Amino acid sequence: MPRPNRDRPVKRKVNLLRAAKVTEVVWKDVELLRKFISDRGKIRARRVTGLTPQQQKQVATAIKNAREMALLPYPAAGRTS
């Protein structure tokens, strides 16, 4: 029986920074940075965002700086049971 994931052709992720013609990520650009965090406030992985390693590092640093300035939320606390 064939595996469902291997039958489909791989669709490349669209690099949002290249599409927006952004050369340097700035922590003040909250609208752009919101695209790279989940609804729970976590930074999305490179395989999800489609960024290069250098861009992902810039985005992560910018998000952390924006969190310090209270422009973006910190990740939501996990379930405690």
PyMOL commands that set and color helices and strands:
alter all, ss='L'
color gray80, all
select helices_A, chain A and resi 4-7+16-19+30-34+46-49+53-68
alter helices_A, ss='H'
color red, helices_A
deselect
rebuild
show_as cartoon
